Amino acid sequence: MGEVVVPIDDDSLQHLPLQIITFKSGSNKDIPVAGHAVSGPRGGVDVRELESWLPLTESRNGTTFSAVFHLLCSGIGFQALLLPAAFLSLGWAWGIICLSMAYAWQLYTTWLLVNLHEPVPGTRCSRFVRLSIIAFGPKLGKLLAIFPVMYLSGGSCVMLIITGGNSMKQFFNIICEEGTMCGSKSLTGTHWFLVFAGIAIIIGQLPNLNSMARVSLTGAITSIGYITMVWALSIGKRRPSGVSYSLPDAEKTGMNGFGNILNAIGIIMLAFRGHNLILEIQGTLPSDSKQSPRKSMWRSVMVSYLIIPMCLFPLAIVGFWAYGNKIPANGVGILTAFSQFHGHDTSKLVIGLIYLWLTISCITSYQIYAMPAFDNLEFVYASSQKRRCPWWVRVGLRLFFGGLTFFIAVAFPFLGSLAPLIGGMAVVPLTFAYPCFMWISIKKPRSKGKMWSLNMGLGCLGIVLSVLLIVAAIWNLADHGFNANFFRP
């Protein structure tokens, strides 16, 4: 959602949502104003207040540091643990090249979104769906953006429950091994999912995105911590015997070889995430008629995107060097391989610490990915009731969302197997393609000029890759199948 920033006499700002809304003038004629489809002043709700009611834009007291914390927490995830598996199909050279190109590409699209946060002078667009509507129109904008954003909000929370719940189970099994007092009290997978979801929902009662800065800082520290520990410990351990750095000949040719390459590219592209939150994070930064939040946000991006490759590149390169073809292409990748080959000669406290940090990282990431869903639920209430959500309604809505994601996680614990398919449909277009087309639509660069050609080429390439990744994921599922263990986490 965006808002028109209008200076008034006391130098404060009025924030108006940026979609289509009509007000009644004194002559009873409809006057179009940028905003949500809610009543104007005569209808009872002042749209200037709506932004201050919603959790994404309730507080605009963020800083460059808080934005860095949010970017790191949302940008470094457990998907990175699969990066070494991608190198098996691509090899050393192409693996590093593809990882570098994906990093540069998504950094460029981040720059586009940061500069599109104010699509026209005097406005701020603090939600991805609203920017899509501005760029592509109400119908096409919603059609293109709602599913990716919805999946990256709700779907990511479901995957975080699955991954975090399993990590909690692994941590418990490591600390409470057989023979100890707690060794006979292990819970089922459903119970661990419930414990994780309960903790996440309790922390999720924080009122707005800006109030989560310390949570995101904790998530950033733990994410960097467990990733660094995994690749650093892998260097210090002896490589398993029989490690190979190439696929069998039968897996290199034909549709199998083509599918393996596409799946590897998909793993690399899905390791970069968080683009659905760039505008939302920038929306927490203050602004006035003289100072734009663009410069502060870009400083935050540069700091965080210096740290992210320092985590991802060593993880991918060291992980492939240490385990090669021994890395599983599912689960938690290099962490699973490390536990399998070095669990016996590594302190249980060290391995337990890695799983504990992974669990904390998932819990904190849940908060920032759930915030757009909280915002949408509260918008429905606020626009219909024409008032701010009372605390008990806010608690109820967040309990509802947490319960829904928990139910989906328990009902479909195999969603990780479908991640390449859904990621090709949602993550890749939103991260690598849509920002390029948005820039062309909103900024209208000279046709066939440098910016027009660059964005058109990258956007079309992103769409083509998205289609190819979907085809490869469907082929892989049809060829290998997957375990649809409904309600059996």
ABEGO torsion letter per residue (X at the ends): XBBBBBBBAAGBBBBBBBBBBBBBBAAGBBBBBBEBBBBBAAAGBBAAAAAAABAAAABAABBAAAAAAAAAAAABBAAAAAAAAAAAAAEAAAAAAAAAAAAAAAAAAAAAAAAAABABBGBBBABAAAAAAAAAEAAAAAAAAAAAAAAAAAAAAAAAAAAAAAAAAAAAAAABBBGBAAAAABBBAAAAAAAAAAAAAAAAABABAAAAAAAAAAAAAAAAAAAAAAAAAAAABBBBBGBBABBBAAAABEAAAAAAAAAAAAAAAAABBGAAAAAAAAAABBBBAABBAAAAAAAAAAAAAAAAAAAAAAAAAAAAAAAEAABBABEAEAAAAAAAAAAAABBAAAAAAAAAAAAAAAAAAAAAAAAAAAAAAAAAAAAAAGBBBBAAAAAAAAAAAAAAAAAAAAABAAAAAAAAAAAAAAAAAAAAAAAAAAAAAAAGBBBGBAAAAAAAAAAAAAAAAAAAAAAAAAAAAAAAEBBBBBGBX
